[in-house]
């Protein structure tokens, strides 16, 4: 089981805070540092200050200040970027990190951040159409051999005689597709993804959606075992009950609710729940760390959880 740190900087984080978490996570033995792709905070518990940051600009900086930890997005919104530009940006950061990036890409869902920053937000069906074409464009650009050109004709994007440069260091960077849609999401994962992620859901819901993804793989002749299956869970771990309660309160949550809907408790309690996730097929866990000033939390997980999973 690989453990990854997952941050939500739109809730309030500077580049310096994100870098500190990434470097601490690297030293603590985490497999990866990921961040969300949002331009406005959610809820009222967090201030949102100093304001949103762009996912690939911050990851580019972190790439130059780390050595081994993998870096990525969970997930970029297809509504935010042109796929040709995104393919170039990710390839650039892959080079800057010497081949350590992963691209999570989704249809987008948070309408408020679109209206706040003048970003078009079409209906869900159209957003999935855009996502499908973006996945085709990005994988096509990365997969075009040197010396050849890439062409694509879709409803939303047309690519004509692209040199398909630059090439990423990885061939290609892993793509993550996730979510709970019962039809289109499993097929997109089967066609394009190296990893399927089902975040913030119950084990039963995770298991059911993974079954749909495996069935989609089988329907197109892909080995379902060629995907990695992962989940994301909010985390609040403490050495004792008082420390657990303090960390839950810091993110505006109740301990009992977090134990039901996340990874919460002492290391022994959390390890027991991780074993349950493993039993339903989770191969990676993204730990959603919301208090980015609490580096002791990251170090505690590194010392008392990672060696046992």
Order of alpha helices (4+ residues) and beta strands (2+ residues): beta-alpha-beta-alpha-beta-beta-alpha-beta-alpha-alpha-beta-beta-beta-alpha-beta-alpha-beta-alpha-alpha-beta-alpha-beta-alpha
